[in-house]
Amino acid sequence: MLRAALLLLCAVIGLTAAAPNQSEPRDLLCDICVDVVTDIDEFLVSDPTEQQIVEFVEEICAAMGAILPDLVATCNALVEAQLPAIIEGIVNDNLNPQEVCTSIGVCSGRM
């Protein structure tokens, strides 16, 4: 779990540094969503309980807060509101992370 959180943290740092300005926050949120959903997808292979998934994602959100403090609340709110849809999209609908994030309205239809 810690490894996934650290990888996501590195991705957030890279995305933040690579962004030429803050005019594209929606794209950054989409990229973060795809990263988080990818981690959830990989974590689901171990057949965790829903509570373990929630705790796992909360750890990722907290780790992102070390870099972008305002992101913690957004991440937690997204997870609380969308976790069932995220899991359903991955498990039942066999969607990839980009498709999941598009289906919950975080990403535009770009692929």
KEKOLSE-282001 format. One line per field, with one value per atom (N, C-alpha, C, O, CB): residue number from 1; residue in one letter; atom name; y, z, x. Coordinates in steps of 0.02 Angstrom, whole numbers. Each point is the difference from the previous one (the first is absolute). Glycine has a CB too. Example, Ala and Ser with C-alpha at 12.3 -4.5 7.8 and 13.67 -1.06 7.14 Angstrom:
residues 2
num <- c(1; 1; 1; 1; 1; 2; 2; 2; 2; 2);
residuo <- c(A; A; A; A; A; S; S; S; S; S);
atomo <- c(N; CA; C; O; CB; N; CA; C; O; CB);
py <- c(-284; 59; 60; -1; -58; 112; 59; 55; 55; -87);
pz <- c(390; 0; 0; 33; 29; -98; 3; 37; 8; -116);
px <- c(660; -45; 45; 52; -147; 77; 42; -39; 25; 34);
***
This chain:
residues 111
num <- c(1; 1; 1; 1; 1; 2; 2; 2; 2; 2; 3; 3; 3; 3; 3; 4; 4; 4; 4; 4; 5; 5; 5; 5; 5; 6; 6; 6; 6; 6; 7; 7; 7; 7; 7; 8; 8; 8; 8; 8; 9; 9; 9; 9; 9; 10; 10; 10; 10; 10; 11; 11; 11; 11; 11; 12; 12; 12; 12; 12; 13; 13; 13; 13; 13; 14; 14; 14; 14; 14; 15; 15; 15; 15; 15; 16; 16; 16; 16; 16; 17; 17; 17; 17; 17; 18; 18; 18; 18; 18; 19; 19; 19; 19; 19; 20; 20; 20; 20; 20; 21; 21; 21; 21; 21; 22; 22; 22; 22; 22; 23; 23; 23; 23; 23; 24; 24; 24; 24; 24; 25; 25; 25; 25; 25; 26; 26; 26; 26; 26; 27; 27; 27; 27; 27; 28; 28; 28; 28; 28; 29; 29; 29; 29; 29; 30; 30; 30; 30; 30; 31; 31; 31; 31; 31; 32; 32; 32; 32; 32; 33; 33; 33; 33; 33; 34; 34; 34; 34; 34; 35; 35; 35; 35; 35; 36; 36; 36; 36; 36; 37; 37; 37; 37; 37; 38; 38; 38; 38; 38; 39; 39; 39; 39; 39; 40; 40; 40; 40; 40; 41; 41; 41; 41; 41; 42; 42; 42; 42; 42; 43; 43; 43; 43; 43; 44; 44; 44; 44; 44; 45; 45; 45; 45; 45; 46; 46; 46; 46; 46; 47; 47; 47; 47; 47; 48; 48; 48; 48; 48; 49; 49; 49; 49; 49; 50; 50; 50; 50; 50; 51; 51; 51; 51; 51; 52; 52; 52; 52; 52; 53; 53; 53; 53; 53; 54; 54; 54; 54; 54; 55; 55; 55; 55; 55; 56; 56; 56; 56; 56; 57; 57; 57; 57; 57; 58; 58; 58; 58; 58; 59; 59; 59; 59; 59; 60; 60; 60; 60; 60; 61; 61; 61; 61; 61; 62; 62; 62; 62; 62; 63; 63; 63; 63; 63; 64; 64; 64; 64; 64; 65; 65; 65; 65; 65; 66; 66; 66; 66; 66; 67; 67; 67; 67; 67; 68; 68; 68; 68; 68; 69; 69; 69; 69; 69; 70; 70; 70; 70; 70; 71; 71; 71; 71; 71; 72; 72; 72; 72; 72; 73; 73; 73; 73; 73; 74; 74; 74; 74; 74; 75; 75; 75; 75; 75; 76; 76; 76; 76; 76; 77; 77; 77; 77; 77; 78; 78; 78; 78; 78; 79; 79; 79; 79; 79; 80; 80; 80; 80; 80; 81; 81; 81; 81; 81; 82; 82; 82; 82; 82; 83; 83; 83; 83; 83; 84; 84; 84; 84; 84; 85; 85; 85; 85; 85; 86; 86; 86; 86; 86; 87; 87; 87; 87; 87; 88; 88; 88; 88; 88; 89; 89; 89; 89; 89; 90; 90; 90; 90; 90; 91; 91; 91; 91; 91; 92; 92; 92; 92; 92; 93; 93; 93; 93; 93; 94; 94; 94; 94; 94; 95; 95; 95; 95; 95; 96; 96; 96; 96; 96; 97; 97; 97; 97; 97; 98; 98; 98; 98; 98; 99; 99; 99; 99; 99; 100; 100; 100; 100; 100; 101; 101; 101; 101; 101; 102; 102; 102; 102; 102; 103; 103; 103; 103; 103; 104; 104; 104; 104; 104; 105; 105; 105; 105; 105; 106; 106; 106; 106; 106; 107; 107; 107; 107; 107; 108; 108; 108; 108; 108; 109; 109; 109; 109; 109; 110; 110; 110; 110; 110; 111; 111; 111; 111; 111);
residuo <- c(M; M; M; M; M; L; L; L; L; L; R; R; R; R; R; A; A; A; A; A; A; A; A; A; A; L; L; L; L; L; L; L; L; L; L; L; L; L; L; L; L; L; L; L; L; C; C; C; C; C; A; A; A; A; A; V; V; V; V; V; I; I; I; I; I; G; G; G; G; G; L; L; L; L; L; T; T; T; T; T; A; A; A; A; A; A; A; A; A; A; A; A; A; A; A; P; P; P; P; P; N; N; N; N; N; Q; Q; Q; Q; Q; S; S; S; S; S; E; E; E; E; E; P; P; P; P; P; R; R; R; R; R; D; D; D; D; D; L; L; L; L; L; L; L; L; L; L; C; C; C; C; C; D; D; D; D; D; I; I; I; I; I; C; C; C; C; C; V; V; V; V; V; D; D; D; D; D; V; V; V; V; V; V; V; V; V; V; T; T; T; T; T; D; D; D; D; D; I; I; I; I; I; D; D; D; D; D; E; E; E; E; E; F; F; F; F; F; L; L; L; L; L; V; V; V; V; V; S; S; S; S; S; D; D; D; D; D; P; P; P; P; P; T; T; T; T; T; E; E; E; E; E; Q; Q; Q; Q; Q; Q; Q; Q; Q; Q; I; I; I; I; I; V; V; V; V; V; E; E; E; E; E; F; F; F; F; F; V; V; V; V; V; E; E; E; E; E; E; E; E; E; E; I; I; I; I; I; C; C; C; C; C; A; A; A; A; A; A; A; A; A; A; M; M; M; M; M; G; G; G; G; G; A; A; A; A; A; I; I; I; I; I; L; L; L; L; L; P; P; P; P; P; D; D; D; D; D; L; L; L; L; L; V; V; V; V; V; A; A; A; A; A; T; T; T; T; T; C; C; C; C; C; N; N; N; N; N; A; A; A; A; A; L; L; L; L; L; V; V; V; V; V; E; E; E; E; E; A; A; A; A; A; Q; Q; Q; Q; Q; L; L; L; L; L; P; P; P; P; P; A; A; A; A; A; I; I; I; I; I; I; I; I; I; I; E; E; E; E; E; G; G; G; G; G; I; I; I; I; I; V; V; V; V; V; N; N; N; N; N; D; D; D; D; D; N; N; N; N; N; L; L; L; L; L; N; N; N; N; N; P; P; P; P; P; Q; Q; Q; Q; Q; E; E; E; E; E; V; V; V; V; V; C; C; C; C; C; T; T; T; T; T; S; S; S; S; S; I; I; I; I; I; G; G; G; G; G; V; V; V; V; V; C; C; C; C; C; S; S; S; S; S; G; G; G; G; G; R; R; R; R; R; M; M; M; M; M);
atomo <- c(N; CA; C; O; CB; N; CA; C; O; CB; N; CA; C; O; CB; N; CA; C; O; CB; N; CA; C; O; CB; N; CA; C; O; CB; N; CA; C; O; CB; N; CA; C; O; CB; N; CA; C; O; CB; N; CA; C; O; CB; N; CA; C; O; CB; N; CA; C; O; CB; N; CA; C; O; CB; N; CA; C; O; CB; N; CA; C; O; CB; N; CA; C; O; CB; N; CA; C; O; CB; N; CA; C; O; CB; N; CA; C; O; CB; N; CA; C; O; CB; N; CA; C; O; CB; N; CA; C; O; CB; N; CA; C; O; CB; N; CA; C; O; CB; N; CA; C; O; CB; N; CA; C; O; CB; N; CA; C; O; CB; N; CA; C; O; CB; N; CA; C; O; CB; N; CA; C; O; CB; N; CA; C; O; CB; N; CA; C; O; CB; N; CA; C; O; CB; N; CA; C; O; CB; N; CA; C; O; CB; N; CA; C; O; CB; N; CA; C; O; CB; N; CA; C; O; CB; N; CA; C; O; CB; N; CA; C; O; CB; N; CA; C; O; CB; N; CA; C; O; CB; N; CA; C; O; CB; N; CA; C; O; CB; N; CA; C; O; CB; N; CA; C; O; CB; N; CA; C; O; CB; N; CA; C; O; CB; N; CA; C; O; CB; N; CA; C; O; CB; N; CA; C; O; CB; N; CA; C; O; CB; N; CA; C; O; CB; N; CA; C; O; CB; N; CA; C; O; CB; N; CA; C; O; CB; N; CA; C; O; CB; N; CA; C; O; CB; N; CA; C; O; CB; N; CA; C; O; CB; N; CA; C; O; CB; N; CA; C; O; CB; N; CA; C; O; CB; N; CA; C; O; CB; N; CA; C; O; CB; N; CA; C; O; CB; N; CA; C; O; CB; N; CA; C; O; CB; N; CA; C; O; CB; N; CA; C; O; CB; N; CA; C; O; CB; N; CA; C; O; CB; N; CA; C; O; CB; N; CA; C; O; CB; N; CA; C; O; CB; N; CA; C; O; CB; N; CA; C; O; CB; N; CA; C; O; CB; N; CA; C; O; CB; N; CA; C; O; CB; N; CA; C; O; CB; N; CA; C; O; CB; N; CA; C; O; CB; N; CA; C; O; CB; N; CA; C; O; CB; N; CA; C; O; CB; N; CA; C; O; CB; N; CA; C; O; CB; N; CA; C; O; CB; N; CA; C; O; CB; N; CA; C; O; CB; N; CA; C; O; CB; N; CA; C; O; CB; N; CA; C; O; CB; N; CA; C; O; CB; N; CA; C; O; CB; N; CA; C; O; CB; N; CA; C; O; CB; N; CA; C; O; CB; N; CA; C; O; CB; N; CA; C; O; CB; N; CA; C; O; CB; N; CA; C; O; CB; N; CA; C; O; CB; N; CA; C; O; CB; N; CA; C; O; CB; N; CA; C; O; CB; N; CA; C; O; CB; N; CA; C; O; CB; N; CA; C; O; CB; N; CA; C; O; CB);
py <- c(-59; 59; 63; 47; -110; 62; 59; 13; 57; -79; -32; 7; 35; 45; -149; 85; 31; 74; 42; -152; 125; 70; 41; 57; -93; 8; 35; 11; 53; -101; -3; 8; 54; 41; -161; 121; 52; 69; 48; -131; 87; 63; 25; 59; -92; -12; 19; 23; 48; -131; 51; 20; 70; 40; -161; 134; 66; 54; 53; -105; 37; 48; 12; 57; -96; -15; 7; 38; 43; -149; 93; 35; 74; 43; -148; 119; 69; 38; 57; -92; 4; 33; 8; 49; -97; 0; 2; 48; 23; -141; 135; 45; 71; 28; -100; 102; 66; 54; 51; -88; 27; 48; -36; -60; 156; -60; -30; 5; -9; 36; -12; 8; -66; 0; 105; -161; -65; -43; -57; 64; 18; -41; -61; -51; 154; -99; -57; -58; -58; 136; -64; -52; -31; -61; 119; -18; -26; -45; -53; 156; -82; -41; -66; -52; 156; -101; -60; -47; -60; 125; -37; -42; -32; -58; 133; -37; -27; -55; -52; 163; -99; -51; -64; -54; 144; -85; -59; -37; -61; 117; -18; -32; -36; -56; 145; -55; -30; -62; -52; 165; -108; -57; -58; -58; 136; -62; -53; -36; -62; 128; -28; -31; -42; -55; 151; -71; -38; -65; -53; 159; -101; -58; -53; -59; 133; -53; -47; -29; -58; 121; -22; -21; -50; -44; 155; -104; -45; -72; -46; 141; -107; -67; -41; -61; 104; -9; -35; -15; -24; 81; -42; -15; 32; -34; -73; 173; 34; 12; -6; 61; -38; 20; 73; 34; -114; 102; 70; 47; 53; -86; 16; 42; 6; 54; -87; -22; 2; 44; 35; -150; 114; 43; 73; 42; -132; 105; 69; 24; 55; -73; -23; 18; 10; 46; -110; 21; 4; 66; 35; -160; 144; 62; 61; 50; -109; 54; 56; 11; 57; -82; -29; 7; 36; 42; -148; 90; 33; 74; 43; -151; 123; 70; 38; 57; -91; 3; 32; 12; 52; -106; 6; 8; 58; 37; -160; 130; 57; 66; 50; -123; 72; 61; 27; 59; -99; -3; 22; 47; 43; -150; 99; 41; 57; 58; -158; 84; 49; -6; -38; 33; 43; -7; 6; -33; 78; -3; 9; -62; -8; 129; -166; -59; -54; -41; 66; -24; -52; -1; -52; 64; 45; 4; -20; -36; 127; -68; -17; -75; -31; 144; -141; -72; -40; -47; 69; -4; -37; 6; -48; 68; 40; 10; -42; -30; 146; -117; -39; -74; -35; 120; -109; -70; -17; -50; 50; 41; -14; -1; -43; 97; -8; 5; -52; -23; 143; -138; -41; -70; -37; 143; -125; -65; -58; -43; 90; -51; -56; 0; -54; 58; 54; 3; -18; -32; 121; -70; -17; -76; -30; 141; -142; -73; -36; -48; 61; 11; -32; 5; -48; 75; 32; 9; -46; -27; 145; -128; -43; -73; -37; 122; -106; -71; -24; -49; 59; 24; -24; 19; -39; 46; 55; 24; -8; 13; 68; -104; -13; 62; -6; -115; 179; 62; 12; -22; 70; -14; 19; 64; 33; -87; 74; 59; 64; 38; -91; 64; 60; -1; 51; -45; -64; -5; 10; 30; -109; 53; 9; 74; 25; -139; 148; 72; 41; 50; -65; -5; 34; -14; 45; -54; -53; -18; 34; 12; -121; 127; 34; 77; 37; -137; 123; 71; 39; 62; -71; -25; 34; 17; 52; -111; 16; 11; 14; -22; -54; 112; 9; -64; -47; 174; -128; -60; -15; -47; 67; 20; -11; -66; -19; 143; -156; -64; 2; -49; -13);
pz <- c(0; 0; 0; -36; 95; -19; 5; -67; -20; 142; -156; -65; -49; -37; 59; -25; -46; 17; -45; 31; 78; 21; -20; -22; 117; -86; -19; -75; -23; 122; -138; -72; -21; -44; 31; 44; -16; 19; -37; 54; 39; 22; -51; -16; 136; -145; -51; -64; -32; 79; -64; -59; 8; -46; 23; 83; 13; -4; -29; 102; -45; -4; -72; -21; 133; -150; -71; -39; -41; 49; 4; -34; 19; -43; 40; 66; 23; -31; -22; 129; -109; -28; -75; -28; 120; -125; -72; -24; -58; 55; 46; -20; -8; 48; 12; -120; -11; 40; 16; -129; 129; 41; 33; -11; -65; 114; 36; -39; 29; 78; -172; -38; -18; -30; -15; 61; -17; 62; 1; -112; 163; 60; -13; 33; 35; -116; -16; -26; 18; -44; -17; -26; 56; 1; -112; 157; 56; 43; 21; -22; 14; 39; -36; 32; 18; -115; -40; 6; 11; -91; 73; 5; 69; 6; -90; 135; 68; 8; 29; 16; -71; 3; -33; 27; -27; -60; -36; 42; 3; -114; 141; 42; 60; 16; -52; 70; 59; -20; 33; 22; -110; -22; -22; 11; -47; 5; -18; 62; 1; -102; 154; 63; 30; 26; -6; -22; 27; -40; 28; 10; -104; -44; 19; 6; -98; 101; 19; 70; 12; -85; 118; 69; 3; 43; -2; -86; 0; -15; 18; -54; 5; -15; 64; 0; -105; 160; 64; 37; 57; -50; -38; 28; 69; 48; -112; 68; 64; 18; -43; 25; 80; 20; -22; -17; 116; -99; -19; 49; -21; -30; 115; 49; -14; 7; 78; -105; -17; -62; -3; 51; -95; -59; 20; -22; -51; 116; 24; 36; -13; 23; 33; 38; -48; 9; 91; -150; -49; -37; -8; -5; -10; -38; 45; -22; -56; 140; 47; 12; 8; 47; -55; 6; -61; 7; 62; -127; -61; 2; -16; -49; 86; 5; 50; -13; -16; 86; 50; -27; 14; 77; -129; -29; -50; -3; 19; -54; -47; 37; -24; -59; 142; 40; 22; 15; 23; -37; 17; -54; 14; 49; -124; -56; -13; -7; -43; 46; -14; 53; -8; -117; 180; 56; -19; 29; 42; -119; -21; -34; -5; -7; -10; -36; 45; -23; -61; 148; 46; 4; -8; 74; -54; 6; -66; 1; 85; -142; -65; -12; -22; -22; 58; -9; 44; -23; -5; 92; 46; -20; 3; 89; -113; -21; -62; -6; 54; -95; -61; 17; -27; -38; 109; 19; 35; -16; 26; 39; 37; -47; 7; 94; -147; -45; -56; -22; 48; -49; -60; 8; -49; -8; 117; 8; -25; -36; 134; -82; -27; -76; -30; 133; -134; -73; -29; -53; 58; 29; -22; 1; -48; 91; 13; 7; -51; -32; 155; -131; -49; -70; -39; 112; -90; -67; -13; -55; 60; 46; -7; -2; -45; 104; -9; 9; -47; -36; 155; -118; -37; -74; -43; 148; -119; -69; -36; -60; 95; 1; -29; -36; -54; 42; 42; -30; 21; 54; -54; -42; 19; 42; 0; -105; 140; 43; -35; 29; 37; -127; -37; -11; 10; -68; 39; -12; 65; 0; -95; 151; 64; 17; 19; 20; -45; 17; -46; 22; 22; -107; -46; 20; -1; -92; 112; 17; 64; 8; -63; 101; 61; -8; 48; 20; -127; -15; 19; -1; 16; 3; 18; -63; -2; 113; -160; -62; -57; 2; 38; -89; -60; -41; 22; -22; -57; -41; -35; -40; 25; 27; -34; 23; 58; -68; -35; 17; -24; 9; -16);
px <- c(41; -41; 43; -14; -75; 140; 43; 34; 9; 9; 3; 33; -46; 22; 45; -130; -47; -10; -3; -55; 54; -8; 61; -7; -66; 132; 61; 4; 22; 36; -79; 0; -48; 15; 15; -89; -48; 26; -10; -82; 125; 29; 51; 1; -19; 59; 50; -36; 22; 60; -136; -38; -29; 1; -28; 0; -28; 55; -11; -78; 147; 56; 18; 10; 33; -38; 17; -51; 17; 44; -125; -54; 0; -10; -57; 79; 1; 58; -8; -47; 113; 59; -6; 25; 44; -101; -6; -53; 1; 37; -85; -54; 28; 27; -113; 79; 28; -36; 30; 3; -96; -37; -59; -10; 44; -72; -56; -65; -53; 110; -54; -61; -33; -54; 102; -17; -28; -11; 22; 34; -90; -9; -43; 9; 2; -57; -44; 42; -12; -83; 144; 43; 42; 10; -6; 20; 39; -44; 22; 50; -134; -46; -14; -5; -46; 43; -10; 60; -8; -65; 132; 61; 6; 19; 37; -73; 3; -52; 14; 27; -101; -53; 24; -9; -79; 116; 24; 53; -1; -24; 71; 51; -31; 19; 63; -129; -32; -40; 4; -9; -33; -41; 45; -16; -75; 148; 48; 24; 5; 31; -19; 22; -56; 12; 66; -140; -56; -9; -10; -47; 62; -6; 51; -16; -26; 104; 53; -11; 14; 66; -107; -13; -57; -1; 43; -91; -58; 19; -38; -31; 125; 23; 10; -8; 63; -38; 12; -65; 2; 109; -169; -65; -10; -17; 17; 10; -8; -73; -44; 154; -123; -66; -11; 48; -47; -63; -13; 34; 25; -135; 112; 33; 75; 29; -116; 119; 71; 12; 51; -37; -61; 7; -5; 39; -88; 0; -9; 63; 24; -149; 152; 61; 59; 39; -82; 49; 53; -4; 51; -52; -58; -8; 9; 28; -106; 56; 11; 75; 22; -132; 149; 73; 29; 44; -40; -30; 23; -18; 41; -54; -48; -22; 44; 20; -138; 132; 42; 70; 31; -98; 94; 67; 1; 49; -28; -74; -4; -2; 25; -84; 30; -4; 67; 7; -116; 159; 67; 28; 42; -23; -43; 23; -49; 20; 37; -121; -51; -55; -47; 72; -19; -47; -74; -42; 132; -105; -70; -28; -61; 83; 21; -22; -29; -39; 126; -70; -23; -76; -31; 137; -136; -73; -34; -50; 62; 15; -28; 5; -49; 80; 26; 11; -47; -33; 153; -125; -44; -73; -37; 119; -103; -69; -16; -53; 55; 46; -10; -6; -44; 109; -23; -1; -65; -33; 158; -145; -61; -61; -43; 94; -53; -57; 0; -52; 48; 64; 5; 29; 3; 9; 9; 32; -42; 26; 34; -124; -40; -1; 5; -76; 65; -1; 69; 4; -93; 142; 67; 10; 23; 20; -62; 8; -44; 22; 4; -87; -45; 28; -3; -95; 124; 29; 59; 7; -44; 78; 59; -20; 19; 51; -110; -15; -56; 9; 27; -93; -58; 1; -19; -44; 85; -1; 66; 4; -90; 137; 66; 28; 30; -61; 20; 25; 73; 21; -138; 154; 68; -5; -52; 103; 2; -3; -23; -38; 128; -67; -21; -76; -33; 146; -139; -72; -40; -53; 76; 4; -34; -3; -53; 93; 16; 2; -44; -29; 145; -122; -45; -73; -42; 128; -101; -69; -24; -61; 79; 27; -21; 6; -13; 49; -18; 0; 62; 0; -119; 173; 61; 41; 33; -32; -3; 36; -48; -58; 150; -69; -39; 5; 32; -13; -50; 0; 65; 3; -121; 170; 65; 31; -6; 24; 15; 33; 71; 36; -144);
***
